[in-house]
Each structure stands twice: as C-alpha cells, then as structure tokens.
Amino acid sequence: MSDVKPWYLSRTIWAAIISVAATIAGAFGYPVDDLGREGLVEALLQIVSAAAGVLAILGRFTATARIL
C-alpha cells in the first residue's frame, strides 16, 4: 500500500469510532442498528473531508512561503 492519507479521512477509522460509540450508546439504552451506523459513518466522513478541504485552502491563503 503506497497511498498515504490522514487518519481522519479513513473510512475504517470512522467506522470503528461509530461502532464503539454505538456500543456505548446501546449500553445506556440508545440502540443504533447497522444501517444507522453506515449512514452516520458516511455523513461524518463527508463532513471531515469538507473540513479538511477548507483547512487546506485557508492554510494556503495564510501561508508565509510560496509554493514552487
């Protein structure tokens, strides 16, 4: 595997986080089914991807060195 990406853009990491959160929520009486988990993972991944893009653009505008 030669591609590198930040951890927060990994679908596997987000699926694991949602799975743990859903398990904990279930222990407190808030059941979340598998379909709900998949939708939540997809929504969170899209939000994180959008935020990463915005941060990249803002970072470029506020940078003090130019790109060669």
CHARMM internal coordinates of N, CA and C (Angstrom, degrees):
IC EDIT
DIST 1 N 1 CA 1.4446
DIST 1 CA 1 C 1.5352
ANGL 1 N 1 CA 1 C 107.47
DIST 1 C 2 N 1.3154
ANGL 1 CA 1 C 2 N 116.63
DIHE 1 N 1 CA 1 C 2 N 115.27
DIST 2 N 2 CA 1.4639
ANGL 1 C 2 N 2 CA 120.13
DIHE 1 CA 1 C 2 N 2 CA -176.16
DIST 2 CA 2 C 1.5282
ANGL 2 N 2 CA 2 C 112.96
DIHE 1 C 2 N 2 CA 2 C -106.24
DIST 2 C 3 N 1.3201
ANGL 2 CA 2 C 3 N 118.17
DIHE 2 N 2 CA 2 C 3 N -13.19
DIST 3 N 3 CA 1.4635
ANGL 2 C 3 N 3 CA 120.55
DIHE 2 CA 2 C 3 N 3 CA 179.13
DIST 3 CA 3 C 1.5233
ANGL 3 N 3 CA 3 C 110.12
DIHE 2 C 3 N 3 CA 3 C -76.14
DIST 3 C 4 N 1.3105
ANGL 3 CA 3 C 4 N 115.71
DIHE 3 N 3 CA 3 C 4 N 139.99
DIST 4 N 4 CA 1.4578
ANGL 3 C 4 N 4 CA 121.22
DIHE 3 CA 3 C 4 N 4 CA 178.48
DIST 4 CA 4 C 1.5241
ANGL 4 N 4 CA 4 C 108.12
DIHE 3 C 4 N 4 CA 4 C -123.10
DIST 4 C 5 N 1.3373
ANGL 4 CA 4 C 5 N 115.83
DIHE 4 N 4 CA 4 C 5 N 135.62
DIST 5 N 5 CA 1.4581
ANGL 4 C 5 N 5 CA 120.71
DIHE 4 CA 4 C 5 N 5 CA 177.32
DIST 5 CA 5 C 1.5144
ANGL 5 N 5 CA 5 C 107.82
DIHE 4 C 5 N 5 CA 5 C -145.71
DIST 5 C 6 N 1.3258
ANGL 5 CA 5 C 6 N 116.74
DIHE 5 N 5 CA 5 C 6 N 158.05
DIST 6 N 6 CA 1.4611
ANGL 5 C 6 N 6 CA 119.53
DIHE 5 CA 5 C 6 N 6 CA 177.48
DIST 6 CA 6 C 1.5290
ANGL 6 N 6 CA 6 C 111.03
DIHE 5 C 6 N 6 CA 6 C -64.70
DIST 6 C 7 N 1.3187
ANGL 6 CA 6 C 7 N 116.11
DIHE 6 N 6 CA 6 C 7 N 152.24
DIST 7 N 7 CA 1.4630
ANGL 6 C 7 N 7 CA 120.70
DIHE 6 CA 6 C 7 N 7 CA -177.53
DIST 7 CA 7 C 1.5103
ANGL 7 N 7 CA 7 C 111.97
DIHE 6 C 7 N 7 CA 7 C -58.60
DIST 7 C 8 N 1.3328
ANGL 7 CA 7 C 8 N 117.46
DIHE 7 N 7 CA 7 C 8 N -34.54
DIST 8 N 8 CA 1.4670
ANGL 7 C 8 N 8 CA 120.52
DIHE 7 CA 7 C 8 N 8 CA -174.63
DIST 8 CA 8 C 1.5285
ANGL 8 N 8 CA 8 C 112.99
DIHE 7 C 8 N 8 CA 8 C -74.68
DIST 8 C 9 N 1.3208
ANGL 8 CA 8 C 9 N 118.39
DIHE 8 N 8 CA 8 C 9 N -4.45
DIST 9 N 9 CA 1.4620
ANGL 8 C 9 N 9 CA 121.16
DIHE 8 CA 8 C 9 N 9 CA 174.64
DIST 9 CA 9 C 1.5313
ANGL 9 N 9 CA 9 C 111.86
DIHE 8 C 9 N 9 CA 9 C -102.11
DIST 9 C 10 N 1.3142
ANGL 9 CA 9 C 10 N 116.14
DIHE 9 N 9 CA 9 C 10 N 6.36
DIST 10 N 10 CA 1.4639
ANGL 9 C 10 N 10 CA 121.28
DIHE 9 CA 9 C 10 N 10 CA -179.42
DIST 10 CA 10 C 1.5274
ANGL 10 N 10 CA 10 C 111.05
DIHE 9 C 10 N 10 CA 10 C -86.57
DIST 10 C 11 N 1.3195
ANGL 10 CA 10 C 11 N 115.95
DIHE 10 N 10 CA 10 C 11 N 121.92
DIST 11 N 11 CA 1.4647
ANGL 10 C 11 N 11 CA 120.62
DIHE 10 CA 10 C 11 N 11 CA 177.26
DIST 11 CA 11 C 1.5255
ANGL 11 N 11 CA 11 C 110.69
DIHE 10 C 11 N 11 CA 11 C -62.85
DIST 11 C 12 N 1.3146
ANGL 11 CA 11 C 12 N 116.98
DIHE 11 N 11 CA 11 C 12 N -34.96
DIST 12 N 12 CA 1.4675
ANGL 11 C 12 N 12 CA 121.27
DIHE 11 CA 11 C 12 N 12 CA -179.36
DIST 12 CA 12 C 1.5227
ANGL 12 N 12 CA 12 C 110.70
DIHE 11 C 12 N 12 CA 12 C -64.26
DIST 12 C 13 N 1.3204
ANGL 12 CA 12 C 13 N 116.93
DIHE 12 N 12 CA 12 C 13 N -44.56
DIST 13 N 13 CA 1.4631
ANGL 12 C 13 N 13 CA 120.56
DIHE 12 CA 12 C 13 N 13 CA 179.52
DIST 13 CA 13 C 1.5250
ANGL 13 N 13 CA 13 C 110.24
DIHE 12 C 13 N 13 CA 13 C -62.49
DIST 13 C 14 N 1.3395
ANGL 13 CA 13 C 14 N 117.84
DIHE 13 N 13 CA 13 C 14 N -45.86
DIST 14 N 14 CA 1.4583
ANGL 13 C 14 N 14 CA 120.85
DIHE 13 CA 13 C 14 N 14 CA -179.27
DIST 14 CA 14 C 1.5226
ANGL 14 N 14 CA 14 C 111.24
DIHE 13 C 14 N 14 CA 14 C -65.87
DIST 14 C 15 N 1.3307
ANGL 14 CA 14 C 15 N 117.24
DIHE 14 N 14 CA 14 C 15 N -38.06
DIST 15 N 15 CA 1.4648
ANGL 14 C 15 N 15 CA 119.86
DIHE 14 CA 14 C 15 N 15 CA 177.67
DIST 15 CA 15 C 1.5231
ANGL 15 N 15 CA 15 C 110.45
DIHE 14 C 15 N 15 CA 15 C -63.46
DIST 15 C 16 N 1.3306
ANGL 15 CA 15 C 16 N 116.66
DIHE 15 N 15 CA 15 C 16 N -39.77
DIST 16 N 16 CA 1.4649
ANGL 15 C 16 N 16 CA 120.49
DIHE 15 CA 15 C 16 N 16 CA 178.78
DIST 16 CA 16 C 1.5290
ANGL 16 N 16 CA 16 C 110.77
DIHE 15 C 16 N 16 CA 16 C -66.79
DIST 16 C 17 N 1.3222
ANGL 16 CA 16 C 17 N 117.23
DIHE 16 N 16 CA 16 C 17 N -42.44
DIST 17 N 17 CA 1.4665
ANGL 16 C 17 N 17 CA 120.94
DIHE 16 CA 16 C 17 N 17 CA 178.80
DIST 17 CA 17 C 1.5292
ANGL 17 N 17 CA 17 C 110.28
DIHE 16 C 17 N 17 CA 17 C -61.74
DIST 17 C 18 N 1.3403
ANGL 17 CA 17 C 18 N 116.90
DIHE 17 N 17 CA 17 C 18 N -45.06
DIST 18 N 18 CA 1.4671
ANGL 17 C 18 N 18 CA 120.98
DIHE 17 CA 17 C 18 N 18 CA 179.43
DIST 18 CA 18 C 1.5154
ANGL 18 N 18 CA 18 C 110.51
DIHE 17 C 18 N 18 CA 18 C -65.02
DIST 18 C 19 N 1.3145
ANGL 18 CA 18 C 19 N 116.78
DIHE 18 N 18 CA 18 C 19 N -39.56
DIST 19 N 19 CA 1.4604
ANGL 18 C 19 N 19 CA 120.25
DIHE 18 CA 18 C 19 N 19 CA 179.77
DIST 19 CA 19 C 1.5260
ANGL 19 N 19 CA 19 C 111.14
DIHE 18 C 19 N 19 CA 19 C -62.36
DIST 19 C 20 N 1.3234
ANGL 19 CA 19 C 20 N 116.22
DIHE 19 N 19 CA 19 C 20 N -44.85
DIST 20 N 20 CA 1.4656
ANGL 19 C 20 N 20 CA 120.05
DIHE 19 CA 19 C 20 N 20 CA 178.18
DIST 20 CA 20 C 1.5341
ANGL 20 N 20 CA 20 C 110.52
DIHE 19 C 20 N 20 CA 20 C -64.51
DIST 20 C 21 N 1.3361
ANGL 20 CA 20 C 21 N 116.54
DIHE 20 N 20 CA 20 C 21 N -44.89
DIST 21 N 21 CA 1.4581
ANGL 20 C 21 N 21 CA 119.97
DIHE 20 CA 20 C 21 N 21 CA 179.86
DIST 21 CA 21 C 1.5303
ANGL 21 N 21 CA 21 C 111.66
DIHE 20 C 21 N 21 CA 21 C -62.64
DIST 21 C 22 N 1.3406
ANGL 21 CA 21 C 22 N 116.59
DIHE 21 N 21 CA 21 C 22 N -39.86
DIST 22 N 22 CA 1.4698
ANGL 21 C 22 N 22 CA 120.16
DIHE 21 CA 21 C 22 N 22 CA 179.58
DIST 22 CA 22 C 1.5278
ANGL 22 N 22 CA 22 C 110.55
DIHE 21 C 22 N 22 CA 22 C -67.33
DIST 22 C 23 N 1.3135
ANGL 22 CA 22 C 23 N 116.89
DIHE 22 N 22 CA 22 C 23 N -36.72
DIST 23 N 23 CA 1.4643
ANGL 22 C 23 N 23 CA 120.36
DIHE 22 CA 22 C 23 N 23 CA 178.26
DIST 23 CA 23 C 1.5220
ANGL 23 N 23 CA 23 C 110.63
DIHE 22 C 23 N 23 CA 23 C -65.60
DIST 23 C 24 N 1.3229
ANGL 23 CA 23 C 24 N 115.69
DIHE 23 N 23 CA 23 C 24 N -43.63
DIST 24 N 24 CA 1.4674
ANGL 23 C 24 N 24 CA 119.68
DIHE 23 CA 23 C 24 N 24 CA 178.07
DIST 24 CA 24 C 1.5250
ANGL 24 N 24 CA 24 C 110.24
DIHE 23 C 24 N 24 CA 24 C -65.16
DIST 24 C 25 N 1.3362
ANGL 24 CA 24 C 25 N 116.99
DIHE 24 N 24 CA 24 C 25 N -42.12
DIST 25 N 25 CA 1.4706
ANGL 24 C 25 N 25 CA 120.59
DIHE 24 CA 24 C 25 N 25 CA 178.03
DIST 25 CA 25 C 1.5207
ANGL 25 N 25 CA 25 C 110.42
DIHE 24 C 25 N 25 CA 25 C -61.69
DIST 25 C 26 N 1.3383
ANGL 25 CA 25 C 26 N 117.02
DIHE 25 N 25 CA 25 C 26 N -40.36
DIST 26 N 26 CA 1.4590
ANGL 25 C 26 N 26 CA 120.96
DIHE 25 CA 25 C 26 N 26 CA 177.63
DIST 26 CA 26 C 1.5181
ANGL 26 N 26 CA 26 C 112.23
DIHE 25 C 26 N 26 CA 26 C -61.31
DIST 26 C 27 N 1.3256
ANGL 26 CA 26 C 27 N 116.63
DIHE 26 N 26 CA 26 C 27 N -35.47
DIST 27 N 27 CA 1.4590
ANGL 26 C 27 N 27 CA 120.73
DIHE 26 CA 26 C 27 N 27 CA 178.47
DIST 27 CA 27 C 1.5274
ANGL 27 N 27 CA 27 C 111.06
DIHE 26 C 27 N 27 CA 27 C -66.03
DIST 27 C 28 N 1.3217
ANGL 27 CA 27 C 28 N 116.54
DIHE 27 N 27 CA 27 C 28 N -25.04
DIST 28 N 28 CA 1.4663
ANGL 27 C 28 N 28 CA 121.06
DIHE 27 CA 27 C 28 N 28 CA 178.62
DIST 28 CA 28 C 1.5226
ANGL 28 N 28 CA 28 C 112.77
DIHE 27 C 28 N 28 CA 28 C -99.57
DIST 28 C 29 N 1.3454
ANGL 28 CA 28 C 29 N 116.71
DIHE 28 N 28 CA 28 C 29 N 10.62
DIST 29 N 29 CA 1.4586
ANGL 28 C 29 N 29 CA 120.47
DIHE 28 CA 28 C 29 N 29 CA 173.98
DIST 29 CA 29 C 1.5146
ANGL 29 N 29 CA 29 C 115.89
DIHE 28 C 29 N 29 CA 29 C 93.65
DIST 29 C 30 N 1.3265
ANGL 29 CA 29 C 30 N 118.32
DIHE 29 N 29 CA 29 C 30 N 14.36
DIST 30 N 30 CA 1.4632
ANGL 29 C 30 N 30 CA 122.46
DIHE 29 CA 29 C 30 N 30 CA 178.16
DIST 30 CA 30 C 1.5206
ANGL 30 N 30 CA 30 C 109.84
DIHE 29 C 30 N 30 CA 30 C -113.52
DIST 30 C 31 N 1.3311
ANGL 30 CA 30 C 31 N 117.79
DIHE 30 N 30 CA 30 C 31 N 84.03
DIST 31 N 31 CA 1.4698
ANGL 30 C 31 N 31 CA 119.20
DIHE 30 CA 30 C 31 N 31 CA -176.92
DIST 31 CA 31 C 1.5311
ANGL 31 N 31 CA 31 C 112.65
DIHE 30 C 31 N 31 CA 31 C -70.37
DIST 31 C 32 N 1.3207
ANGL 31 CA 31 C 32 N 115.69
DIHE 31 N 31 CA 31 C 32 N 138.95
DIST 32 N 32 CA 1.4643
ANGL 31 C 32 N 32 CA 122.75
DIHE 31 CA 31 C 32 N 32 CA 175.86
DIST 32 CA 32 C 1.5214
ANGL 32 N 32 CA 32 C 106.70
DIHE 31 C 32 N 32 CA 32 C -127.20
DIST 32 C 33 N 1.3430
ANGL 32 CA 32 C 33 N 117.14
DIHE 32 N 32 CA 32 C 33 N 122.19
DIST 33 N 33 CA 1.4637
ANGL 32 C 33 N 33 CA 119.78
DIHE 32 CA 32 C 33 N 33 CA -178.89
DIST 33 CA 33 C 1.5371
ANGL 33 N 33 CA 33 C 110.67
DIHE 32 C 33 N 33 CA 33 C -79.70
DIST 33 C 34 N 1.3340
ANGL 33 CA 33 C 34 N 116.02
DIHE 33 N 33 CA 33 C 34 N 171.06
DIST 34 N 34 CA 1.4640
ANGL 33 C 34 N 34 CA 121.14
DIHE 33 CA 33 C 34 N 34 CA -177.47
DIST 34 CA 34 C 1.5218
ANGL 34 N 34 CA 34 C 112.44
DIHE 33 C 34 N 34 CA 34 C -61.29
DIST 34 C 35 N 1.3232
ANGL 34 CA 34 C 35 N 117.60
DIHE 34 N 34 CA 34 C 35 N -38.17
DIST 35 N 35 CA 1.4592
ANGL 34 C 35 N 35 CA 121.09
DIHE 34 CA 34 C 35 N 35 CA 179.76
DIST 35 CA 35 C 1.5292
ANGL 35 N 35 CA 35 C 110.53
DIHE 34 C 35 N 35 CA 35 C -64.29
DIST 35 C 36 N 1.3130
ANGL 35 CA 35 C 36 N 116.68
DIHE 35 N 35 CA 35 C 36 N -39.70
DIST 36 N 36 CA 1.4594
ANGL 35 C 36 N 36 CA 121.51
DIHE 35 CA 35 C 36 N 36 CA 177.43
DIST 36 CA 36 C 1.5209
ANGL 36 N 36 CA 36 C 111.51
DIHE 35 C 36 N 36 CA 36 C -64.09
DIST 36 C 37 N 1.3149
ANGL 36 CA 36 C 37 N 117.00
DIHE 36 N 36 CA 36 C 37 N -37.79
DIST 37 N 37 CA 1.4625
ANGL 36 C 37 N 37 CA 121.37
DIHE 36 CA 36 C 37 N 37 CA 178.46
DIST 37 CA 37 C 1.5254
ANGL 37 N 37 CA 37 C 110.93
DIHE 36 C 37 N 37 CA 37 C -64.46
DIST 37 C 38 N 1.3339
ANGL 37 CA 37 C 38 N 115.94
DIHE 37 N 37 CA 37 C 38 N -44.64
DIST 38 N 38 CA 1.4696
ANGL 37 C 38 N 38 CA 119.75
DIHE 37 CA 37 C 38 N 38 CA -179.28
DIST 38 CA 38 C 1.5248
ANGL 38 N 38 CA 38 C 111.20
DIHE 37 C 38 N 38 CA 38 C -62.09
DIST 38 C 39 N 1.3185
ANGL 38 CA 38 C 39 N 116.69
DIHE 38 N 38 CA 38 C 39 N -42.99
DIST 39 N 39 CA 1.4570
ANGL 38 C 39 N 39 CA 120.45
DIHE 38 CA 38 C 39 N 39 CA 178.68
DIST 39 CA 39 C 1.5216
ANGL 39 N 39 CA 39 C 111.98
DIHE 38 C 39 N 39 CA 39 C -64.94
DIST 39 C 40 N 1.3137
ANGL 39 CA 39 C 40 N 116.40
DIHE 39 N 39 CA 39 C 40 N -39.47
DIST 40 N 40 CA 1.4560
ANGL 39 C 40 N 40 CA 121.10
DIHE 39 CA 39 C 40 N 40 CA 179.08
DIST 40 CA 40 C 1.5243
ANGL 40 N 40 CA 40 C 111.15
DIHE 39 C 40 N 40 CA 40 C -66.61
DIST 40 C 41 N 1.3240
ANGL 40 CA 40 C 41 N 116.87
DIHE 40 N 40 CA 40 C 41 N -41.31
DIST 41 N 41 CA 1.4649
ANGL 40 C 41 N 41 CA 120.69
DIHE 40 CA 40 C 41 N 41 CA 177.32
DIST 41 CA 41 C 1.5208
ANGL 41 N 41 CA 41 C 110.16
DIHE 40 C 41 N 41 CA 41 C -60.74
DIST 41 C 42 N 1.3143
ANGL 41 CA 41 C 42 N 116.96
DIHE 41 N 41 CA 41 C 42 N -45.92
DIST 42 N 42 CA 1.4740
ANGL 41 C 42 N 42 CA 121.20
DIHE 41 CA 41 C 42 N 42 CA -179.44
DIST 42 CA 42 C 1.5246
ANGL 42 N 42 CA 42 C 110.96
DIHE 41 C 42 N 42 CA 42 C -62.33
DIST 42 C 43 N 1.3257
ANGL 42 CA 42 C 43 N 117.07
DIHE 42 N 42 CA 42 C 43 N -44.53
DIST 43 N 43 CA 1.4639
ANGL 42 C 43 N 43 CA 121.01
DIHE 42 CA 42 C 43 N 43 CA -179.91
DIST 43 CA 43 C 1.5260
ANGL 43 N 43 CA 43 C 111.18
DIHE 42 C 43 N 43 CA 43 C -63.85
DIST 43 C 44 N 1.3230
ANGL 43 CA 43 C 44 N 117.15
DIHE 43 N 43 CA 43 C 44 N -45.53
DIST 44 N 44 CA 1.4669
ANGL 43 C 44 N 44 CA 120.29
DIHE 43 CA 43 C 44 N 44 CA 179.39
DIST 44 CA 44 C 1.5258
ANGL 44 N 44 CA 44 C 111.59
DIHE 43 C 44 N 44 CA 44 C -64.19
DIST 44 C 45 N 1.3187
ANGL 44 CA 44 C 45 N 117.04
DIHE 44 N 44 CA 44 C 45 N -40.09
DIST 45 N 45 CA 1.4593
ANGL 44 C 45 N 45 CA 120.19
DIHE 44 CA 44 C 45 N 45 CA 179.29
DIST 45 CA 45 C 1.5247
ANGL 45 N 45 CA 45 C 111.12
DIHE 44 C 45 N 45 CA 45 C -63.13
DIST 45 C 46 N 1.3112
ANGL 45 CA 45 C 46 N 117.37
DIHE 45 N 45 CA 45 C 46 N -39.53
DIST 46 N 46 CA 1.4638
ANGL 45 C 46 N 46 CA 120.73
DIHE 45 CA 45 C 46 N 46 CA 177.89
DIST 46 CA 46 C 1.5265
ANGL 46 N 46 CA 46 C 110.90
DIHE 45 C 46 N 46 CA 46 C -66.16
DIST 46 C 47 N 1.3202
ANGL 46 CA 46 C 47 N 117.23
DIHE 46 N 46 CA 46 C 47 N -40.13
DIST 47 N 47 CA 1.4626
ANGL 46 C 47 N 47 CA 120.78
DIHE 46 CA 46 C 47 N 47 CA 178.27
DIST 47 CA 47 C 1.5226
ANGL 47 N 47 CA 47 C 110.69
DIHE 46 C 47 N 47 CA 47 C -64.99
DIST 47 C 48 N 1.3174
ANGL 47 CA 47 C 48 N 116.92
DIHE 47 N 47 CA 47 C 48 N -44.66
DIST 48 N 48 CA 1.4671
ANGL 47 C 48 N 48 CA 120.93
DIHE 47 CA 47 C 48 N 48 CA 179.87
DIST 48 CA 48 C 1.5233
ANGL 48 N 48 CA 48 C 110.43
DIHE 47 C 48 N 48 CA 48 C -64.72
DIST 48 C 49 N 1.3204
ANGL 48 CA 48 C 49 N 117.67
DIHE 48 N 48 CA 48 C 49 N -40.97
DIST 49 N 49 CA 1.4627
ANGL 48 C 49 N 49 CA 120.96
DIHE 48 CA 48 C 49 N 49 CA 178.34
DIST 49 CA 49 C 1.5219
ANGL 49 N 49 CA 49 C 111.25
DIHE 48 C 49 N 49 CA 49 C -62.82
DIST 49 C 50 N 1.3160
ANGL 49 CA 49 C 50 N 116.88
DIHE 49 N 49 CA 49 C 50 N -42.58
DIST 50 N 50 CA 1.4581
ANGL 49 C 50 N 50 CA 120.63
DIHE 49 CA 49 C 50 N 50 CA 178.00
DIST 50 CA 50 C 1.5267
ANGL 50 N 50 CA 50 C 111.18
DIHE 49 C 50 N 50 CA 50 C -64.63
DIST 50 C 51 N 1.3192
ANGL 50 CA 50 C 51 N 116.79
DIHE 50 N 50 CA 50 C 51 N -43.01
DIST 51 N 51 CA 1.4645
ANGL 50 C 51 N 51 CA 120.74
DIHE 50 CA 50 C 51 N 51 CA 178.93
DIST 51 CA 51 C 1.5211
ANGL 51 N 51 CA 51 C 111.07
DIHE 50 C 51 N 51 CA 51 C -63.46
DIST 51 C 52 N 1.3326
ANGL 51 CA 51 C 52 N 117.21
DIHE 51 N 51 CA 51 C 52 N -40.19
DIST 52 N 52 CA 1.4656
ANGL 51 C 52 N 52 CA 120.78
DIHE 51 CA 51 C 52 N 52 CA 178.40
DIST 52 CA 52 C 1.5231
ANGL 52 N 52 CA 52 C 110.49
DIHE 51 C 52 N 52 CA 52 C -63.02
DIST 52 C 53 N 1.3082
ANGL 52 CA 52 C 53 N 117.89
DIHE 52 N 52 CA 52 C 53 N -39.77
DIST 53 N 53 CA 1.4566
ANGL 52 C 53 N 53 CA 121.63
DIHE 52 CA 52 C 53 N 53 CA 177.66
DIST 53 CA 53 C 1.5190
ANGL 53 N 53 CA 53 C 112.22
DIHE 52 C 53 N 53 CA 53 C -64.21
DIST 53 C 54 N 1.3213
ANGL 53 CA 53 C 54 N 116.06
DIHE 53 N 53 CA 53 C 54 N -43.83
DIST 54 N 54 CA 1.4632
ANGL 53 C 54 N 54 CA 120.65
DIHE 53 CA 53 C 54 N 54 CA 178.50
DIST 54 CA 54 C 1.5284
ANGL 54 N 54 CA 54 C 110.18
DIHE 53 C 54 N 54 CA 54 C -63.27
DIST 54 C 55 N 1.3345
ANGL 54 CA 54 C 55 N 117.00
DIHE 54 N 54 CA 54 C 55 N -43.55
DIST 55 N 55 CA 1.4617
ANGL 54 C 55 N 55 CA 120.32
DIHE 54 CA 54 C 55 N 55 CA 178.62
DIST 55 CA 55 C 1.5218
ANGL 55 N 55 CA 55 C 111.95
DIHE 54 C 55 N 55 CA 55 C -63.05
DIST 55 C 56 N 1.3130
ANGL 55 CA 55 C 56 N 117.22
DIHE 55 N 55 CA 55 C 56 N -37.86
DIST 56 N 56 CA 1.4663
ANGL 55 C 56 N 56 CA 120.52
DIHE 55 CA 55 C 56 N 56 CA 178.11
DIST 56 CA 56 C 1.5233
ANGL 56 N 56 CA 56 C 111.00
DIHE 55 C 56 N 56 CA 56 C -63.92
DIST 56 C 57 N 1.3186
ANGL 56 CA 56 C 57 N 116.46
DIHE 56 N 56 CA 56 C 57 N -42.78
DIST 57 N 57 CA 1.4700
ANGL 56 C 57 N 57 CA 120.77
DIHE 56 CA 56 C 57 N 57 CA 178.83
DIST 57 CA 57 C 1.5309
ANGL 57 N 57 CA 57 C 110.41
DIHE 56 C 57 N 57 CA 57 C -65.78
DIST 57 C 58 N 1.3270
ANGL 57 CA 57 C 58 N 116.92
DIHE 57 N 57 CA 57 C 58 N -46.43
DIST 58 N 58 CA 1.4616
ANGL 57 C 58 N 58 CA 120.21
DIHE 57 CA 57 C 58 N 58 CA 178.46
DIST 58 CA 58 C 1.5232
ANGL 58 N 58 CA 58 C 111.20
DIHE 57 C 58 N 58 CA 58 C -62.47
DIST 58 C 59 N 1.3154
ANGL 58 CA 58 C 59 N 116.46
DIHE 58 N 58 CA 58 C 59 N -39.61
DIST 59 N 59 CA 1.4615
ANGL 58 C 59 N 59 CA 120.68
DIHE 58 CA 58 C 59 N 59 CA 178.06
DIST 59 CA 59 C 1.5073
ANGL 59 N 59 CA 59 C 112.02
DIHE 58 C 59 N 59 CA 59 C -60.99
DIST 59 C 60 N 1.3193
ANGL 59 CA 59 C 60 N 116.63
DIHE 59 N 59 CA 59 C 60 N -39.04
DIST 60 N 60 CA 1.4650
ANGL 59 C 60 N 60 CA 119.92
DIHE 59 CA 59 C 60 N 60 CA 179.92
DIST 60 CA 60 C 1.5255
ANGL 60 N 60 CA 60 C 110.91
DIHE 59 C 60 N 60 CA 60 C -69.03
DIST 60 C 61 N 1.3208
ANGL 60 CA 60 C 61 N 116.76
DIHE 60 N 60 CA 60 C 61 N -39.01
DIST 61 N 61 CA 1.4607
ANGL 60 C 61 N 61 CA 119.77
DIHE 60 CA 60 C 61 N 61 CA 179.81
DIST 61 CA 61 C 1.5274
ANGL 61 N 61 CA 61 C 112.54
DIHE 60 C 61 N 61 CA 61 C -69.50
DIST 61 C 62 N 1.3176
ANGL 61 CA 61 C 62 N 117.33
DIHE 61 N 61 CA 61 C 62 N -30.34
DIST 62 N 62 CA 1.4572
ANGL 61 C 62 N 62 CA 120.56
DIHE 61 CA 61 C 62 N 62 CA -178.55
DIST 62 CA 62 C 1.5147
ANGL 62 N 62 CA 62 C 113.01
DIHE 61 C 62 N 62 CA 62 C -96.70
DIST 62 C 63 N 1.3097
ANGL 62 CA 62 C 63 N 118.58
DIHE 62 N 62 CA 62 C 63 N 1.98
DIST 63 N 63 CA 1.4582
ANGL 62 C 63 N 63 CA 122.21
DIHE 62 CA 62 C 63 N 63 CA -179.49
DIST 63 CA 63 C 1.5260
ANGL 63 N 63 CA 63 C 110.81
DIHE 62 C 63 N 63 CA 63 C -65.77
DIST 63 C 64 N 1.3179
ANGL 63 CA 63 C 64 N 114.97
DIHE 63 N 63 CA 63 C 64 N 150.03
DIST 64 N 64 CA 1.4602
ANGL 63 C 64 N 64 CA 119.69
DIHE 63 CA 63 C 64 N 64 CA 179.34
DIST 64 CA 64 C 1.5212
ANGL 64 N 64 CA 64 C 112.76
DIHE 63 C 64 N 64 CA 64 C -101.62
DIST 64 C 65 N 1.3224
ANGL 64 CA 64 C 65 N 117.47
DIHE 64 N 64 CA 64 C 65 N -7.13
DIST 65 N 65 CA 1.4624
ANGL 64 C 65 N 65 CA 121.48
DIHE 64 CA 64 C 65 N 65 CA 177.90
DIST 65 CA 65 C 1.5323
ANGL 65 N 65 CA 65 C 109.15
DIHE 64 C 65 N 65 CA 65 C -119.16
DIST 65 C 66 N 1.3087
ANGL 65 CA 65 C 66 N 115.67
DIHE 65 N 65 CA 65 C 66 N 150.53
DIST 66 N 66 CA 1.4602
ANGL 65 C 66 N 66 CA 118.45
DIHE 65 CA 65 C 66 N 66 CA -179.58
DIST 66 CA 66 C 1.5270
ANGL 66 N 66 CA 66 C 111.28
DIHE 65 C 66 N 66 CA 66 C -89.55
DIST 66 C 67 N 1.3035
ANGL 66 CA 66 C 67 N 115.89
DIHE 66 N 66 CA 66 C 67 N 159.69
DIST 67 N 67 CA 1.4592
ANGL 66 C 67 N 67 CA 123.14
DIHE 66 CA 66 C 67 N 67 CA 178.71
DIST 67 CA 67 C 1.5158
ANGL 67 N 67 CA 67 C 108.12
DIHE 66 C 67 N 67 CA 67 C -88.92
DIST 67 C 68 N 1.3089
ANGL 67 CA 67 C 68 N 116.90
DIHE 67 N 67 CA 67 C 68 N 133.21
DIST 68 N 68 CA 1.4709
ANGL 67 C 68 N 68 CA 120.78
DIHE 67 CA 67 C 68 N 68 CA 176.98
DIST 68 CA 68 C 1.4987
ANGL 68 N 68 CA 68 C 111.40
DIHE 67 C 68 N 68 CA 68 C -96.53
END
COOR INIT
IC SEED 1 N 1 CA 1 C
IC BUILD
